[in-house]
Amino acid sequence: MTTHLLGIRHHGPGSARAVAARLAELEPDVVLIEGPPEADQLVGLAADEGMRPPVALLAYAADDVSRAAFWPFAVFSPEWQALRYAAGAGVPVKFCDLPAAHQFAIDDERTAPRADPLAELAAVGGYDDPERWWDDFVESRRGAESPFEVIADAMTALREGDRPGDLHEQRREAYMRSVLRRTRKEGYKQIAVVCGAWHVPALADPLPPATRDQAVLKGLPKRKVACTWVPWTHGRLASGTGYGAGVRSPGWYHHLFTTTGDVTGRWLTAVAGVLREEDLPVSTAHVIEGVRLAETLAALRGRSSAGLAEVDAATRAVLCGGDDVQADLVTRRLVVGELLGEVPESVPQAPLAADLVATARRLRLKREPRARELDLDLRTPNGLDRSRLLHRLQVLGIPWGEPERSSVRNKGTFRETWTLCWEPGLEVDLVAAAVHGTTVPSAAAAVVREAVADAPSLGDITAAVESCLLADLGDALPETLAALDTRAAADADVAHLMTALPPLARATRYGDVRGTDTARLREVADRILTRVCAGLPPAVHGLDEDAAGQFCGLVDTVHEATDLLGEAARERWFAALAKLAERAGLPPLLAGRIVRLLHDADLLGSTEVEVRLGRMLTAGIEPNAGAGYVEGFFAGGALLLVHDERMLRVVDTWLSSIPPETFTEVLPLLRRTFGAFAGPEKRAVGERAAALSGGRPPDRAEAEELDEIRAANALPVFATLLGATR
């Protein structure tokens, strides 16, 4: 009976190549792999032709999906090669790590993180980068000699005299030893164990007494756990994504494992392809010179072949011309990579996940890790169905697509633009959402009902109504509208009503595009608008500056909303604004804004506006009040000042009359107003203001001295272009 301990580095091509070769040489009776034992029933799927790495085992607590963990595998992962070998050879394979059932049920108080053992070995070897050391001595190696004996000796030396690890590590290694003992008792003669290199000394013979491990594992709590396979990406394998056993360069490691010859040349050819896709000038000569530089650097550094550091240096210097942006593009596209794996349909899935897969296939929506823009025409059946699906996933908290907000909220209703990007972490969100229903529509409708029942404010209910219509959740709409009507009737806060109205107004337009009956919704919106118009005057009385600013924003949103509610609603709103504009005691900021809205609707003529503006910008009015009125009136654009000289003169005269000791107090308000104007608007206002005082703005052509020599050189060119003769 012999046990072979294959200490590996997770996701390493050198380790993967060595594991595959060693297993083929040993021909073991059984293979034990570091991983969750709950997935033992899924290992056979590794042989399925539809299983294409990168993939991951997903384990989650059945009663709390937030307790979940992934065990990712790439084609260059040693564990994946062990799984494939066992499946091909018909050899039993088992996972031997501490069960997820225990890991999800306990919260270990872990000690400070242990120093990286690879960093210690790298330091001994004269390396300041453990990744580079491992890449030199293991990952980039292509010889046939086995590294496992040397790795075991090195780890044993590192662990000599070492204090026991934290409790979690003790439990993991105790369980691994218990699985090894049990496997021996089952009669297997040749046992291969594939585990992290650090654990090799803990599994080496002689093993400690079984009673000691039993004491460590005794009384561990358990939770019911479910497991499945899910697609993964190279990007999620990168250490920057937060996965603890990740690698910085999965794309490079994939290349190392899958390329049999001319590793450097093929890699830099791929780099050239990435740059050419962006229309960057990269020639074959660049690739040749890049290969030469990488190989020269490797020779100078005493390496047998160019590694990632060398090809990165060659990429940056030769193919990217020292440009950091281009080099970052190569890192993102190639060094990390954007490969998304696949799992076969035979993999067990929650009904909700299966429904999403089927719906996406029907709508020809491919799950891809690279962000792409999707433009939808809601007048077509496919465009409308895609929109419904993406909005339903938004309701479920599964942001496969992020809508461009302007495309959803603007008045043009027939197009939507989304940015799609599938992240493997969304698989967990799918599992979590499965408690709400077995299909995407039913689950989304259930979420909306729950949201309405627990909604803390009227605005939350109106948002739920809008979601119902965007996602076409007709089953949930009646309950949502009833809750909206009830809450709106009981809410006396005008600000709440004004906040609730715009989503309702936007939602009423969907009847034209999505075939939804919004008549009842329009009735609720009309009632809310009526209450807003009646309650606005007392609500704005005596507001301070901050509250006035908030109400200005609310007035603007309600003003835009009335455009969507029809002519009758708009007339009712303007009548309320006209009465409000006549009230004394309005905050200047709000008064200026209301007058501007009435002027833009041709309900106040320029003469009347000039009188009101002049009244607020007189010496008898506090400059701060005048500045607030100006801010409210001119917010959003300076065209009135550009085209109406009388208004410009009123403002100019007022600015000139502000006492110097007061001007510094008013200046922040003025900057807030005029600083928001576009550059051309500010320039035009300045030129018009200079003309008011009898001055003349400088002519740009006159301001620049004519260079007669350069002009003479240009004349023949212009003559040729114009077909003229001299």
C-alpha positions, 0 to 999 in steps of 0.5 A: 500500500503506497500513498503518493503526495503530489503537492501543487500550486493551485492553478499552475500550468507546471503543476498541472503538467507534472500531475498529469504525467505523474498520474499516468506513470503511477496508474493509481487505484484512487485519486484524492483531491483537495476540495469539498466532499459534497461534490463527489457525486459531480466529479463524473461530469468532468468527463462530459464534452460539454464541460469546458474550463474555466468552471467552478464548483459552487457549494452553498448552504441550503438555508442561507445562500449567502454562505457560499463558496467557489472552487474554480478550475482552469484547464491548467489547474492541477486538480482539473487534470487529476479529475480528467485523468481519473475520469479517463482511466475509470479510477475512483476520485474523491474530494478530501478537504473539510466538508463545506457543511462544516465550513458554512456552520462554523466561524473560526477565529483565525489567527493572523495570516501565515507568511507565504511559504513560497515567498520564503523559498523565493527569498532564499533563492534570491527572488523578491517576487514569489510569483516569479520564483514559482514561475521560473522553477515550476510553471515554466519548466518543461522537463520530464522530471517530477518536482513533487519530491523536491516540493515535499522536502522544501515544505517539510523544511519550512514547517519544521518547528512551526507552530500549529496553524489556526484552528481552521487549518488544523481541522482541514488537515485533520479531515484530510488525514481521516479521509486518507486513513479511510481510503486505506482501510477500503483496500486501495493499494496505490493512492494519489493525493493532489493537494496544496504543497503546504499540506504535504508534510501534514499528510506524510507518513507516519500519520499522527494517531487517529484519536488526535484528529477525531478530537479536533473534528469532534462536535463540529456543527453541520448545515445542509449543503447543495453543490453544482458546477457553474461557468467561471472566467479567467478574470475571476481567477486573477488574484485581483478579483478577491479569490484567495488562491488566484493567479495574476496571469491566468491567460499567460498560464493558459498559453503555457499549458496549451502551447507545445512549441514556440511559446514566446513567438505565439504569445507575441503574435497574439499580442499583435492581434489584440492591438490590431483589433484596436486599429493600432499599427503593429507589424510582423517586424514588431513581433520578430523584434519583440521575440528577440528582445524577450529571449535576450532578456531571458538569457541575460537573467539566466533563464532557460526561456522567456517568462511573463516578465520578459514577454511583458517587457518586450510587449511594452517596449516594442509592440506598444512603444512604451504606451501604458494604455496599450500595455494595460489593454494587453494585460486585460485581454491576454495576460488575464484574459476574458475566457468564459467556461461552459457547463453541460445541460446535465449539470443539476440546476435550480429551476430558476437558473434553468429557466433563465438559460432556456429563455436566454437561448430562445432570445439569442442572448449569450452570456459573455464575460466581456462587456458589450452594448446591446441596443433594443428596438421595443417595436420588435417582438425579440427586442421587447422580450429581451427588454422584459427579461433584463428588467426582470433580472434587475428586479431580482437583483441579478444585474446581467445588464445595466441600462443606460438610464437616459434610454429608460427614462427619456421621452423617446420610448422605442429604444433601450440601450444596455451594457451586458456582462455576465459575472460568475458571481451572478450564479449565487444571486440566481440561487438566492433568487430561486426562493421567490419562484421557479421561473424568472417572471414568477420570481420577479413578480413575487419580489415586487409584491414583497417590496410593496408590502414592506415599502417604507415610502410612497416613492418606493411603491411608485418605483415598484410600479415602474418596475412592474411595467418595464418588466411586464409583471402583469400578475403583480400590477393590480396589487401594486396599484392598489397599494399605491392608491392607498398609500398616496391617499394617506400621505399628506407630505407634498414632497413625497407626492412630488417624488412619487409622480415622475416614475408614475408619469414615465410608467404611463407611456409604456402602454404605447410601447409594451401593450400594457393598459395604464388607464388605472395608473394614469388615474392615480397619477392625475389624483396625485398631481391634483394634490400636489397642485393644491398642497404646494403653496403652503408647503413652500411657505417659509422654506430655508435655502436648503429646503428651497433648493430641494423643492426647486429640484422637485418642481423641475421633475414634476414639470417634466412629468406633466409632459407625459400626462397629457394637455389637461394635466399640463394646464392644471400644473401651469395654473398652479405655478401661476398662482404660486408666482403671485404669492409673496414670501416665496424663497427667491431661488424658487420664485426665480425658477417658477418665473423661468418655467412660466416664461419658457411656456410663453405664459409670462412675456419678456416685459413682465419677466424683465419687470420681475427680474428688475424688482428683485435686483434693486438696491432695496433687496438683499444681494443674496436674495437677488443672487438666489433669484438669478440662480433659480431663473437662469439655471440650465442655460444662458440663452436668455442672457445671450439673446435678450439684451434687456435682461442682460442689462438688468443683470449687468446693472445689478452686478455693478451696483453690489457694494464691494463689501457685500460682493464677496458674500454673493460671489459663491452664489454667482459662481454656482449659477454662471459656472454651470453655463457652457463655455460658448455661452459664457463667452457669448455673455461676456462679449454681449456684456462688454458691448453694453458698456460701449466697449468692444470685445477683442477680435481674435484675428486681430489679437494674433500677429500675422506671420506673412512668411507662413501665410505665403507658404500656405497660399499655393496649397489653398490654390491647388485645393480650390483649383485656382491658378496664380 
